[in-house]
Amino acid sequence: MVLKQDASTPYCAQPNPWHMRIPVELDQDIRSGLDREWLVTNGLGGYASGSLVGATTRCYHGLLVAALHPPVQRTVLVAKVDEVALLPTGEKIALGVNEYATGTITPQGYTHLQSVSLDGDIPCFFYTLSETLTLEKRIWMEYGQNTTYVQYVLHGAFDEHSEQTGNGKDPFVPASLTLEISPFCLSRDYHATTVGSVNWQFQVENTGNRCRIQAYDGAPAYHLIAAPAATFTSGGFWYWHLWHRRDHERGLPDQEDVYQPGTFQLQLVPGMPATLVLTAENETTCTSLGYGGARHEELAAQALLRHRRRIQQLLNVADRSSASLSEQDPMFARLVLAADQFIVARPDYTHPDEDQQMLRLAPDRKTIIAGYPWFTDWGRDSMISLPGLLLCTGRYSEARGLLKAFASFVHNGLIPNRFPDDGFAPIYNTVDATLWMFRALDYYLTTTGDWSLLKELFPTLCEIIQWHVNGTDYGIQMDPADGLLKAGVPGVQLTWMDAKVGDWVVTPRFGKPVEINALWYYALTAMEGWAVRLSTDAAQYGHLRTLVRQHFATRFWYADGGYLYDVVDVAGVAGQNDASLRPNQLFAASLTRDLLSEQQVESLFQRVTEQLFTPVGLRSLSPQDPAYQNHFAGSREQRDGAYHQGAVWQWLIGPYVDVHLQLHNDPAALIPLLEPFVQQLWETCLGTISELAEPEPPFINGGCFAQAWSVAEVLRCWLFIRDQRDYQV
């Protein structure tokens, strides 16, 4: 199955900018279709995802993966649905695809899959049923709800033989075909797998055209709902040993049993949509939705219209912020929609009396999912991603809300590193997330001029700096001798290079890491300027900033290598420096122009280009280093051992572009650097950009198939380069 972008079809079909439909041509290479994926989200942390051909190749795949405590407690409820089309001629066409541990693939519905495309952010699958009939299947989620829509539309006309043998012989009854839909149901954490049992039957309430499903007493209940003309026939059996090939590649449990509660039967007439609604909303909400009644398809059509209008609104807002028409810049439009998938609600559950639906949709309690399918919201990722995902797309109120929300979680001068899946207390093991917040806030203030937010947060910012000067958790403290920030305790990972296997911290970076001190200098510089603006004492911040500037280059410059040490005073030992050639040094040049001479920037940039740059991002370690790992695959231990020891990171194209432009001032030369990311939008997970890639050709993508800071930095660079070119013209 080969994916190709049809260059003859525009990204944006006038006059509907949301209708960005590029067909994806397929052949019969099943492996390619199993490896490529799609994703839709609901703004709560819930999502739907699967392989292009329909098989679940990961435990994380599902048509309804609900965030039961937004944005966490993700629970796989409906893994997928398989369809069988019953033509009026009596022919049965199975459209599903399931792969088993034995290597068997059955049914083989991929042989009927004609094409896949994105209609805005909605994946659409087109199946050939006959010479004259095509079945379209589209999937989207309701924003702010754990609800998925699976809609079918039959295109074409029945041939003469079908008309004679079907209802078409009566001019008042249009010819139709029957579509049998078999849902595969689960009820588990999205990291887990299910082992079925002949003694375990899900609790299924069948009410004719809908059913309520509960795996066991106390499990979350959910509903599968079709139009009144549809029928649901109870079944109740297990599909055993479905194989998750992508989990197998990652050394994870790779088999699962799924429960089939019964089968829906829908009658499809050409041109008339038929919609199956999957929802984990509570009983009251399900009743109020009105689905399953006489207006079922009308309500589904309204849901699709709401979704499209929201997409249009996102593009309109982004256009205003960037002075660009999205239909004239399809890359920008596509990235705006990709960005939206990561921006989710983090409601304030301390006020249970408030309307939870309103809390879900409010712009003042937002956070950023670091990556799909397995990450939740991380402080570091949120702050790095904020400029690209929220500011470049004009979502200023949500950026404001996110900054306020994270500031409210400050503890001992630190914002959270991450929020656990269980929704309990945040974890603070990070030295850089809090410093990245200063950069995010600076971008926000520069973009919006919202100085009232600065005034509101300034006391917290002062407290943060003081904690860093005096010392806070995890050995994070300024060294009074040189003003540099040191961090680390044995057995704890604190920087973005945070892989850990058991007690083994793969890249401890215990000491004074280079990018941490570039961020520290940035924060002090920002605080000095903000203090002046607020007419308060700025002397302390000016003194500390000067101290850092005096010592940074002399401490970090590795003259023999012509680049910057990655860590100085390793493990607290003065003069013991880590000369590993890593991309972290780029931030000393991209964040500020005050710390290094132009000659030093040119030299380190040359070394980075020679040894770290690839077409899809930057390697995390030089291939010349003895610790370099040339492959990212295998068991968790193998993958984590290579995670920051060679693997290519897509988001690092951001600081690389910044420094390139600083040195060469040639925006046109940077366009080819971003072209591979344009191509990737159609290669791994449709419409988005992955976390990382293999460090050697052909640079196969890996990690999360959709990563927030990858999308954010490519989007930020794309706009910056385009605006620079427009300005020069």
C-alpha positions as CSV (number, residue, x, y, z in Angstrom):
1,M,0.0,0.0,0.0
2,V,1.7,3.1,-1.2
3,L,0.6,6.5,-0.1
4,K,0.8,9.3,-2.6
5,Q,-0.2,12.9,-2.5
6,D,-2.3,13.8,-5.6
7,A,-0.6,17.0,-6.7
8,S,-3.5,17.8,-9.0
9,T,-5.8,18.2,-6.1
10,P,-5.5,21.4,-4.1
11,Y,-5.3,21.3,-0.3
12,C,-8.1,23.9,0.0
13,A,-11.1,23.5,-2.3
14,Q,-12.7,26.9,-2.8
15,P,-14.8,28.3,-1.3
16,N,-14.5,26.0,1.8
17,P,-11.0,26.3,3.4
18,W,-11.9,23.5,5.8
19,H,-12.3,21.1,3.0
20,M,-8.7,20.1,2.6
21,R,-8.9,16.8,0.8
22,I,-5.9,15.2,-0.7
23,P,-6.6,11.6,-1.9
24,V,-4.2,9.0,-0.8
25,E,-3.8,6.3,-3.4
26,L,-3.4,2.8,-2.2
27,D,-2.1,-0.4,-3.8
28,Q,-2.3,-3.8,-2.2
29,D,0.8,-3.6,0.0
30,I,-0.9,-4.5,3.3
31,R,2.2,-3.7,5.4
32,S,2.2,-0.1,4.4
33,G,-1.5,0.2,5.3
34,L,-0.9,-1.4,8.7
35,D,2.0,0.9,9.5
36,R,0.2,4.1,8.6
37,E,-2.4,5.6,11.0
38,W,-5.1,8.2,11.5
39,L,-6.2,10.3,14.5
40,V,-9.1,12.4,15.6
41,T,-9.5,14.0,19.0
42,N,-12.2,15.6,21.2
43,G,-10.5,18.4,23.1
44,L,-10.6,16.4,26.3
45,G,-7.7,14.1,25.9
46,G,-9.9,11.4,24.4
47,Y,-9.4,10.3,20.8
48,A,-10.1,7.8,18.1
49,S,-7.3,6.2,16.1
50,G,-6.4,3.1,14.0
51,S,-4.4,1.9,11.1
52,L,-5.4,3.0,7.6
53,V,-6.7,-0.5,6.7
54,G,-8.7,-0.8,10.0
55,A,-6.8,-3.3,12.0
56,T,-5.8,-2.4,15.5
57,T,-2.0,-2.6,15.5
58,R,-1.6,-1.1,18.9
59,C,-3.3,-1.4,22.3
60,Y,-3.8,2.3,22.0
61,H,-6.0,2.1,19.0
62,G,-9.7,2.6,19.4
63,L,-12.8,4.2,17.9
64,L,-13.8,5.4,21.3
65,V,-10.9,6.1,23.7
66,A,-12.6,8.2,26.3
67,A,-10.9,10.6,28.8
68,L,-13.0,9.8,31.8
69,H,-11.3,12.4,34.0
70,P,-10.2,14.9,31.3
71,P,-7.6,15.0,30.1
72,V,-6.5,11.7,31.7
73,Q,-7.9,8.2,32.6
74,R,-8.1,7.3,29.0
75,T,-10.1,4.2,28.6
76,V,-10.5,2.1,25.4
77,L,-14.2,1.3,25.1
78,V,-14.7,0.5,21.4
79,A,-11.6,-0.8,19.7
80,K,-13.0,-0.8,16.2
81,V,-16.0,-1.9,14.0
82,D,-15.9,-4.3,11.1
83,E,-18.4,-4.0,8.3
84,V,-19.9,-6.5,5.8
85,A,-21.8,-5.1,2.8
86,L,-24.7,-7.3,1.6
87,L,-25.4,-6.3,-2.0
88,P,-28.9,-6.8,-3.5
89,T,-27.3,-9.5,-5.7
90,G,-26.6,-11.6,-2.6
91,E,-22.9,-10.9,-2.7
92,K,-21.2,-10.3,0.7
93,I,-18.2,-8.0,0.9
94,A,-16.2,-8.0,4.1
95,L,-14.5,-4.7,4.7
96,G,-12.8,-5.3,8.0
97,V,-9.2,-6.3,8.6
98,N,-7.9,-8.2,11.6
99,E,-4.5,-9.6,12.2
100,Y,-3.9,-12.6,14.5
101,A,-0.9,-13.9,16.3
102,T,-0.6,-16.8,13.9
103,G,0.1,-14.3,11.1
104,T,-3.4,-14.8,9.6
105,I,-5.1,-11.6,8.3
106,T,-8.9,-12.1,8.0
107,P,-11.0,-10.7,6.7
108,Q,-9.0,-8.9,4.0
109,G,-11.1,-5.8,3.5
110,Y,-8.1,-3.8,2.4
111,T,-8.5,-5.3,-1.0
112,H,-11.6,-3.2,-1.4
113,L,-10.1,0.0,0.1
114,Q,-9.8,2.4,-2.8
115,S,-8.5,5.5,-1.1
116,V,-8.1,7.4,2.1
117,S,-8.3,11.2,2.4
118,L,-8.6,13.9,5.0
119,D,-11.7,16.1,4.8
120,G,-10.5,18.9,7.0
121,D,-9.3,16.8,10.0
122,I,-11.9,14.0,9.3
123,P,-10.4,10.7,7.9
124,C,-12.5,9.3,5.0
125,F,-12.2,5.8,3.7
126,F,-13.5,4.8,0.3
127,Y,-14.3,1.2,-0.4
128,T,-15.1,-0.2,-3.9
129,L,-18.2,-2.5,-3.7
130,S,-18.9,-2.9,-7.4
131,E,-18.3,-1.2,-10.7
132,T,-21.0,1.3,-9.8
133,L,-21.0,1.5,-6.0
134,T,-18.5,3.1,-3.5
135,L,-18.9,3.2,0.2
136,E,-17.5,6.2,2.1
137,K,-16.8,5.9,5.8
138,R,-15.9,9.0,7.8
139,I,-15.0,9.3,11.5
140,W,-15.0,12.4,13.8
141,M,-15.6,13.2,17.4
142,E,-17.8,15.7,19.2
143,Y,-15.6,18.5,20.6
144,G,-15.9,18.5,24.4
145,Q,-17.5,15.1,24.6
146,N,-16.4,11.5,24.7
147,T,-18.5,10.8,21.6
148,T,-17.4,9.3,18.2
149,Y,-19.4,9.4,15.0
150,V,-18.9,6.7,12.3
151,Q,-20.9,7.8,9.2
152,Y,-21.5,5.8,6.0
153,V,-22.5,7.2,2.7
154,L,-23.1,5.0,-0.4
155,H,-22.1,6.7,-3.6
156,G,-23.1,5.7,-7.2
157,A,-26.0,3.7,-8.4
158,F,-27.1,0.1,-8.5
159,D,-26.7,-1.7,-11.8
160,E,-29.6,-3.0,-13.8
161,H,-29.4,-6.5,-12.2
162,S,-29.4,-5.0,-8.7
163,E,-32.5,-2.9,-9.6
164,Q,-34.3,-6.0,-10.7
165,T,-33.5,-8.0,-7.7
166,G,-33.7,-5.3,-5.1
167,N,-36.2,-2.7,-3.9
168,G,-35.4,-0.7,-7.0
169,K,-38.2,-2.6,-8.9
170,D,-40.7,-0.5,-6.9
171,P,-40.3,3.2,-8.1
172,F,-41.3,4.4,-4.7
173,V,-38.8,2.3,-2.7
174,P,-35.1,3.1,-3.6
175,A,-32.7,0.3,-4.0
176,S,-30.5,-0.3,-1.0
177,L,-27.9,-2.6,0.5
178,T,-27.6,-3.9,4.0
179,L,-24.5,-3.0,6.0
180,E,-23.7,-5.3,8.9
181,I,-21.6,-3.5,11.6
182,S,-19.8,-5.6,14.3
183,P,-18.4,-3.5,17.1
184,F,-15.4,-4.8,19.0
185,C,-15.8,-3.8,22.6
186,L,-13.4,-3.4,25.6
187,S,-13.2,-1.6,28.9
188,R,-9.6,-1.0,29.9
189,D,-6.8,1.5,30.4
190,Y,-5.3,2.5,27.1
191,H,-1.9,1.2,28.2
192,A,-3.2,-2.3,28.9
193,T,-4.6,-5.3,27.0
194,T,-7.6,-7.6,27.7
195,V,-7.6,-11.3,28.3
196,G,-11.1,-12.6,27.7
197,S,-12.8,-15.6,29.2
198,V,-15.6,-17.9,28.2
199,N,-17.1,-17.1,31.6
200,W,-17.1,-13.4,31.1
201,Q,-20.0,-11.9,29.2
202,F,-20.4,-8.1,28.9
203,Q,-23.7,-6.7,30.2
204,V,-25.6,-5.6,27.1
205,E,-29.0,-3.9,27.1
206,N,-30.5,-4.1,23.6
207,T,-33.3,-1.6,22.9
208,G,-33.7,-2.4,19.2
209,N,-31.5,0.2,17.4
210,R,-29.2,0.9,20.3
211,C,-27.4,-0.8,23.1
212,R,-25.9,0.0,26.5
213,I,-22.7,-1.8,27.3
214,Q,-20.9,-2.4,30.6
215,A,-18.0,-4.8,30.8
216,Y,-18.7,-5.7,34.5
217,D,-20.3,-4.1,37.6
218,G,-18.6,-0.8,38.3
219,A,-17.1,-0.5,34.8
220,P,-17.9,2.7,32.8
221,A,-21.1,2.3,30.7
222,Y,-21.3,3.4,27.1
223,H,-23.8,3.4,24.3
224,L,-23.8,2.4,20.6
225,I,-26.7,4.1,18.8
226,A,-28.1,3.9,15.3
227,A,-31.1,5.4,13.6
228,P,-34.6,3.9,14.3
229,A,-34.6,1.9,11.0
230,A,-31.5,0.1,12.1
231,T,-31.6,-3.1,14.2
232,F,-29.2,-4.4,16.8
233,T,-29.0,-8.2,17.2
234,S,-27.3,-9.4,20.4
235,G,-24.5,-11.8,20.0
236,G,-21.9,-12.0,22.7
237,F,-18.7,-13.8,21.9
238,W,-15.0,-13.2,22.0
239,Y,-12.5,-12.7,19.2
240,W,-9.3,-14.4,20.5
241,H,-5.7,-13.4,20.1
242,L,-5.8,-10.3,17.9
243,W,-2.3,-9.3,17.2
244,H,-0.9,-5.7,17.7
245,R,2.1,-5.7,15.4
246,R,3.3,-2.2,16.5
247,D,3.3,-3.2,20.1
248,H,5.2,-6.3,19.2
249,E,7.9,-4.1,17.6
250,R,8.1,-2.2,20.9
251,G,8.5,-5.3,23.0
252,L,5.1,-4.8,24.6
253,P,2.3,-7.3,25.2
254,D,1.0,-7.9,21.7
255,Q,-2.1,-10.0,21.9
256,E,-5.6,-9.1,22.9
257,D,-9.1,-10.6,23.1
258,V,-12.0,-8.3,22.2
259,Y,-15.7,-8.8,22.9
260,Q,-18.3,-8.7,20.1
261,P,-21.7,-7.8,21.8
262,G,-23.8,-8.1,18.7
263,T,-24.4,-6.7,15.2
264,F,-26.1,-3.6,13.8
265,Q,-27.8,-3.8,10.5
266,L,-28.3,-0.5,8.5
267,Q,-30.0,0.0,5.2
268,L,-27.9,2.2,2.9
269,V,-29.5,4.2,0.0
270,P,-27.1,6.0,-2.3
271,G,-26.5,9.6,-1.1
272,M,-28.2,9.1,2.3
273,P,-25.9,9.1,5.3
274,A,-26.3,6.4,8.0
275,T,-24.5,7.2,11.3
276,L,-23.4,5.1,14.2
277,V,-22.9,7.1,17.4
278,L,-20.5,5.7,20.1
279,T,-20.6,7.7,23.4
280,A,-19.4,7.4,26.9
281,E,-21.4,10.3,28.1
282,N,-23.7,9.7,31.1
283,E,-27.3,8.6,30.9
284,T,-28.7,12.1,31.2
285,T,-26.5,13.4,28.4
286,C,-27.2,10.4,26.2
287,T,-31.0,11.0,26.6
288,S,-30.6,14.8,26.0
289,L,-28.6,14.2,22.8
290,G,-31.7,12.7,21.2
291,Y,-29.8,10.1,19.1
292,G,-31.6,6.9,18.2
293,G,-34.9,8.7,17.7
294,A,-36.6,10.0,14.6
295,R,-34.2,12.9,14.2
296,H,-31.1,10.7,14.5
297,E,-29.6,11.4,11.1
298,E,-30.6,15.1,11.3
299,L,-28.7,15.4,14.6
300,A,-25.7,13.6,13.1
301,A,-25.8,16.0,10.2
302,Q,-25.9,18.9,12.7
303,A,-22.9,17.4,14.6
304,L,-20.9,17.2,11.3
305,L,-21.9,20.8,10.5
306,R,-20.8,21.9,14.0
307,H,-17.5,20.2,13.5
308,R,-16.9,21.8,10.1
309,R,-17.9,25.2,11.5
310,R,-15.4,24.8,14.3
311,I,-12.7,23.9,11.8
312,Q,-13.5,27.0,9.8
313,Q,-13.4,29.1,12.9
314,L,-9.9,27.7,13.8
315,L,-8.6,28.7,10.4
316,N,-10.3,32.1,10.5
317,V,-8.7,32.8,13.9
318,A,-5.3,31.6,12.7
319,D,-5.6,33.7,9.6
320,R,-6.2,36.9,11.6
321,S,-3.2,36.1,13.8
322,S,-0.8,35.5,11.0
323,A,-2.1,37.9,8.3
324,S,-2.3,34.9,6.0
325,L,-5.2,33.3,4.2
326,S,-5.1,29.6,4.9
327,E,-6.4,28.7,1.5
328,Q,-3.3,30.4,0.0
329,D,-1.0,28.6,2.4
330,P,-2.1,24.9,2.6
331,M,0.8,23.9,4.8
332,F,-0.2,26.5,7.4
333,A,-3.8,25.4,7.3
334,R,-2.9,21.7,7.7
335,L,-0.6,22.5,10.7
336,V,-3.3,24.6,12.3
337,L,-5.6,21.6,12.3
338,A,-2.8,19.4,13.6
339,A,-2.1,21.8,16.4
340,D,-5.7,21.6,17.6
341,Q,-5.4,17.9,18.3
342,F,-3.1,18.6,21.3
343,I,-4.9,21.4,22.9
344,V,-7.3,20.0,25.6
345,A,-9.2,20.9,28.7
346,R,-7.8,20.5,32.2
347,P,-11.0,21.4,34.2
348,D,-10.7,22.6,37.8
349,Y,-12.3,19.8,39.7
350,T,-12.2,21.7,43.0
351,H,-15.6,23.2,42.1
352,P,-17.9,20.2,41.5
353,D,-21.0,22.4,41.6
354,E,-20.0,24.1,38.3
355,D,-21.3,22.9,34.9
356,Q,-18.8,20.3,33.8
357,Q,-19.6,20.7,30.2
358,M,-18.8,24.4,30.4
359,L,-15.6,23.6,32.2
360,R,-14.6,21.3,29.3
361,L,-15.1,24.1,26.8
362,A,-13.8,27.0,28.7
363,P,-10.6,28.6,27.3
364,D,-9.1,29.4,30.7
365,R,-8.3,25.8,31.8
366,K,-6.3,24.4,28.8
367,T,-3.3,22.2,28.7
368,I,-1.3,20.4,25.9
369,I,-1.1,16.7,25.4
370,A,2.5,16.0,24.7
371,G,1.9,13.2,22.2
372,Y,-0.5,10.6,20.9
373,P,-1.2,7.9,21.6
374,W,0.5,7.4,25.0
375,F,1.5,10.7,26.5
376,T,-0.5,13.0,28.8
377,D,0.2,16.7,29.4
378,W,3.7,17.5,30.4
379,G,4.9,20.9,31.7
380,R,8.0,21.0,29.5
381,D,6.2,20.0,26.3
382,S,3.4,22.4,27.0
383,M,5.7,25.4,27.4
384,I,7.9,24.5,24.4
385,S,4.8,24.0,22.3
386,L,2.8,27.0,23.4
387,P,4.3,29.5,20.9
388,G,3.6,27.3,17.9
389,L,0.3,25.6,18.9
390,L,-1.4,28.6,20.5
391,L,0.2,31.9,19.5
392,C,0.9,31.1,15.8
393,T,-2.7,30.0,15.6
394,G,-4.2,33.0,17.3
395,R,-5.6,31.2,20.3
396,Y,-4.5,33.8,22.8
397,S,-7.1,33.3,25.4
398,E,-6.2,29.6,25.6
399,A,-2.5,30.5,25.9
400,R,-3.4,32.8,28.7
401,G,-5.4,30.2,30.4
402,L,-2.6,27.6,30.1
403,L,0.0,29.9,31.5
404,K,-2.2,30.7,34.5
405,A,-3.1,27.1,35.1
406,F,0.5,25.9,35.2
407,A,1.5,28.9,37.4
408,S,-1.2,27.8,39.8
409,F,0.6,24.5,40.2
410,V,3.9,26.0,41.2
411,H,5.5,24.2,44.1
412,N,8.9,25.2,45.6
413,G,9.5,27.3,42.5
414,L,8.8,24.5,40.0
415,I,5.9,23.8,37.6
416,P,4.9,20.2,37.2
417,N,6.9,17.9,34.9
418,R,3.8,15.8,34.2
419,F,0.4,14.8,35.4
420,P,-0.1,11.1,36.0
421,D,-2.7,9.0,34.1
422,D,-4.6,8.4,37.4
423,G,-5.3,12.2,37.7
424,F,-3.6,12.4,41.1
425,A,-0.9,14.8,42.3
426,P,1.5,16.2,39.7
427,I,5.2,15.2,39.6
428,Y,7.8,17.9,39.6
429,N,11.1,16.2,38.5
430,T,12.1,18.8,35.9
431,V,14.7,21.5,35.8
432,D,13.7,23.1,32.5
433,A,9.9,23.1,32.3
434,T,9.7,26.1,34.6
435,L,12.4,28.0,32.7
436,W,10.6,27.3,29.4
437,M,7.6,29.0,31.0
438,F,9.5,32.3,31.0
439,R,10.1,31.9,27.3
440,A,6.5,31.0,26.6
441,L,5.2,34.0,28.7
442,D,7.6,36.3,26.9
443,Y,6.3,35.1,23.5
444,Y,2.8,35.6,24.7
445,L,3.4,39.1,26.0
446,T,5.2,40.2,22.8
447,T,2.4,38.8,20.7
448,T,-0.6,40.0,22.6
449,G,0.6,43.0,24.7
450,D,-1.5,41.5,27.6
451,W,0.6,43.1,30.4
452,S,-2.2,42.5,32.9
453,L,-1.2,38.9,32.9
454,L,2.4,39.8,33.7
455,K,1.2,41.9,36.6
456,E,-0.9,39.0,37.9
457,L,1.9,36.4,37.5
458,F,4.9,38.6,38.5
459,P,4.9,37.7,42.3
460,T,4.9,34.0,41.3
461,L,7.8,34.6,38.9
462,C,9.8,36.4,41.5
463,E,9.2,33.5,43.9
464,I,10.4,31.1,41.2
465,I,13.7,32.9,40.7
466,Q,14.3,33.1,44.4
467,W,13.8,29.4,44.8
468,H,16.3,28.8,42.0
469,V,18.9,31.1,43.6
470,N,18.5,29.7,47.1
471,G,18.0,26.1,46.0
472,T,14.9,23.9,45.5
473,D,14.1,20.2,44.9
474,Y,16.4,17.8,43.0
475,G,19.5,19.8,43.7
476,I,18.4,22.7,41.5
477,Q,20.3,25.8,42.6
478,M,22.4,28.7,41.3
479,D,26.1,28.4,41.9
480,P,27.0,31.8,43.4
481,A,30.6,31.6,42.0
482,D,29.5,31.8,38.4
483,G,25.8,32.4,38.4
484,L,25.2,29.1,36.5
485,L,22.3,26.8,37.4
486,K,23.3,23.3,38.6
487,A,20.8,20.5,38.9
488,G,20.7,16.8,39.7
489,V,20.5,14.1,42.3
490,P,21.4,10.4,41.8
491,G,18.7,8.3,40.1
492,V,16.6,11.2,38.8
493,Q,16.3,12.6,35.3
494,L,15.6,16.3,35.1
495,T,16.2,17.6,31.5
496,W,14.3,16.8,28.3
497,M,16.7,13.9,27.8
498,D,14.9,12.0,30.4
499,A,14.9,8.3,29.5
500,K,15.1,6.0,32.5
501,V,14.9,2.2,32.7
502,G,14.4,0.9,36.2
503,D,17.2,2.6,38.2
504,W,19.2,3.4,35.1
505,V,19.1,7.1,34.1
506,V,20.4,6.8,30.5
507,T,21.5,10.5,30.2
508,P,21.7,11.9,33.7
509,R,23.3,15.2,32.7
510,F,23.9,15.8,36.4
511,G,25.7,19.2,36.8
512,K,25.2,22.4,34.8
513,P,23.6,21.5,31.4
514,V,24.1,23.9,28.6
515,E,20.5,24.5,27.5
516,I,19.4,24.9,31.2
517,N,21.8,27.8,31.6
518,A,20.7,29.3,28.3
519,L,17.2,29.2,29.6
520,W,18.3,30.5,33.0
521,Y,19.9,33.5,31.3
522,Y,16.7,34.0,29.2
523,A,14.6,34.0,32.3
524,L,16.8,36.5,34.2
525,T,16.9,38.8,31.1
526,A,13.1,38.6,30.9
527,M,12.6,39.3,34.6
528,E,14.9,42.3,34.4
529,G,12.9,43.8,31.6
530,W,9.5,43.0,33.2
531,A,10.6,44.5,36.5
532,V,11.5,47.7,34.8
533,R,8.1,47.7,33.0
534,L,6.3,47.2,36.3
535,S,8.4,49.9,38.0
536,T,9.9,47.6,40.5
537,D,13.5,46.8,41.5
538,A,15.3,45.1,38.6
539,A,18.8,45.3,40.0
540,Q,18.9,41.8,41.3
541,Y,17.9,40.3,38.0
542,G,20.4,42.5,36.1
543,H,23.2,41.5,38.5
544,L,22.5,37.8,38.1
545,R,22.1,38.1,34.3
546,T,25.5,39.8,34.1
547,L,27.1,37.1,36.3
548,V,25.8,34.4,34.0
549,R,26.9,36.2,30.9
550,Q,30.5,36.7,32.3
551,H,31.0,33.0,32.8
552,F,28.8,31.2,30.3
553,A,31.2,31.2,27.3
554,T,34.3,30.6,29.3
555,R,32.8,27.7,31.1
556,F,31.0,26.0,28.2
557,W,33.2,26.6,25.3
558,Y,35.1,23.5,24.2
559,A,37.9,25.0,22.2
560,D,39.4,21.7,21.0
561,G,36.1,20.7,19.5
562,G,34.8,24.1,18.4
563,Y,31.5,23.7,20.1
564,L,29.9,23.8,23.6
565,Y,30.2,21.3,26.3
566,D,26.9,19.6,27.0
567,V,27.3,19.7,30.8
568,V,30.0,21.3,32.9
569,D,30.9,20.4,36.5
570,V,29.5,17.0,35.9
571,A,28.0,15.5,39.1
572,G,29.2,18.6,41.0
573,V,32.9,18.0,40.2
574,A,34.4,21.4,39.2
575,G,36.2,21.3,35.9
576,Q,34.8,17.8,34.9
577,N,33.0,18.5,31.7
578,D,30.9,16.4,29.2
579,A,32.1,17.0,25.7
580,S,29.3,14.9,24.0
581,L,28.3,16.7,20.8
582,R,24.6,17.1,21.3
583,P,21.9,19.5,19.9
584,N,21.3,21.1,23.3
585,Q,24.0,23.7,22.6
586,L,21.8,25.3,19.8
587,F,19.7,26.9,22.5
588,A,22.6,29.0,23.6
589,A,22.4,30.7,20.2
590,S,18.7,30.4,19.4
591,L,17.3,31.9,22.7
592,T,19.7,34.9,22.8
593,R,22.5,36.5,21.0
594,D,24.3,37.6,24.2
595,L,26.1,34.5,25.3
596,L,28.4,33.7,22.4
597,S,30.4,35.4,19.8
598,E,29.5,35.2,16.1
599,Q,32.5,33.1,15.5
600,Q,31.5,30.6,18.2
601,V,28.0,30.4,16.9
602,E,29.3,29.7,13.4
603,S,31.7,27.0,14.7
604,L,29.1,25.1,16.8
605,F,26.5,25.4,14.0
606,Q,29.0,23.8,11.6
607,R,29.7,20.9,13.9
608,V,26.0,20.4,14.5
609,T,25.2,20.5,10.8
610,E,28.0,18.0,10.0
611,Q,27.2,15.5,12.7
612,L,23.6,15.9,13.9
613,F,21.5,17.4,11.1
614,T,19.3,15.0,9.1
615,P,16.4,15.7,6.7
616,V,13.9,15.0,9.4
617,G,15.4,16.7,12.4
618,L,18.6,16.5,14.6
619,R,20.3,13.5,16.0
620,S,20.4,13.6,19.8
621,L,24.1,12.5,19.8
622,S,27.0,12.5,17.3
623,P,27.5,9.3,15.4
624,Q,31.2,9.7,16.3
625,D,30.4,9.3,20.0
626,P,31.1,5.8,21.4
627,A,27.7,5.9,23.1
628,Y,25.8,6.5,19.8
629,Q,23.0,4.1,19.0
630,N,22.3,3.8,15.3
631,H,18.9,2.2,15.7
632,F,15.7,3.0,17.7
633,A,13.7,-0.1,18.1
634,G,13.2,-3.3,20.1
635,S,12.3,-3.7,23.8
636,R,11.7,-0.8,26.1
637,E,15.2,-1.1,27.4
638,Q,16.6,-1.0,23.9
639,R,14.4,1.9,22.9
640,D,15.0,4.0,26.0
641,G,18.7,3.3,25.7
642,A,18.7,4.9,22.2
643,Y,16.0,7.6,22.9
644,H,18.6,10.4,23.4
645,Q,21.7,8.6,22.3
646,G,21.2,9.0,18.6
647,A,17.5,9.1,17.8
648,V,16.5,12.0,15.6
649,W,14.1,14.5,17.1
650,Q,11.7,16.4,14.9
651,W,11.2,19.4,17.2
652,L,14.9,20.3,17.1
653,I,14.4,21.7,13.6
654,G,13.1,24.8,15.4
655,P,16.3,26.0,17.1
656,Y,18.3,24.8,14.1
657,V,16.2,27.1,11.8
658,D,16.6,30.0,14.3
659,V,20.4,29.8,14.3
660,H,20.6,29.2,10.5
661,L,18.5,32.4,9.9
662,Q,20.6,34.3,12.4
663,L,23.8,33.4,10.6
664,H,22.8,33.5,7.0
665,N,19.6,35.6,6.9
666,D,18.3,33.7,3.9
667,P,14.7,32.5,4.5
668,A,14.5,30.9,1.0
669,A,17.3,28.6,1.9
670,L,15.3,27.2,4.8
671,I,12.3,26.1,2.8
672,P,13.9,22.8,1.7
673,L,14.6,22.0,5.3
674,L,10.9,22.0,6.1
675,E,9.8,20.1,2.9
676,P,10.3,16.7,4.5
677,F,7.9,17.6,7.2
678,V,5.3,18.5,4.6
679,Q,5.7,15.1,3.1
680,Q,5.5,13.5,6.6
681,L,1.9,14.8,7.0
682,W,0.9,12.0,4.7
683,E,3.3,9.3,5.6
684,T,3.0,8.2,9.2
685,C,-0.2,9.5,10.8
686,L,-2.3,11.5,8.4
687,G,-2.2,15.2,8.9
688,T,0.4,15.3,11.7
689,I,4.1,14.9,12.6
690,S,5.7,12.2,14.7
691,E,8.0,12.4,17.7
692,L,11.2,11.1,16.3
693,A,13.0,9.1,13.6
694,E,15.7,6.5,13.2
695,P,19.1,8.2,13.2
696,E,20.3,6.5,10.0
697,P,18.7,6.4,6.4
698,P,15.9,6.0,5.5
699,F,15.1,7.8,8.8
700,I,11.9,5.8,9.5
701,N,9.6,7.6,11.9
702,G,9.1,6.3,15.4
703,G,7.9,7.1,18.9
704,C,4.5,8.8,19.2
705,F,2.9,9.1,15.8
706,A,1.7,12.6,16.7
707,Q,3.9,14.9,18.9
708,A,2.9,18.4,20.1
709,W,6.3,20.0,20.0
710,S,7.1,18.6,16.6
711,V,4.0,20.2,15.1
712,A,4.6,23.4,17.1
713,E,8.1,24.0,16.1
714,V,7.5,23.2,12.4
715,L,4.5,25.5,12.5
716,R,6.5,28.3,14.2
717,C,9.3,28.0,11.7
718,W,7.0,27.8,8.7
719,L,5.3,31.1,9.6
720,F,8.5,32.8,10.6
721,I,10.3,31.9,7.4
722,R,7.3,32.8,5.3
723,D,6.9,36.1,7.0
724,Q,10.6,36.9,6.6
725,R,10.4,36.1,2.9
726,D,7.3,38.3,2.5
727,Y,9.0,41.1,4.4
728,Q,12.1,40.9,2.1
729,V,9.9,40.9,-1.0
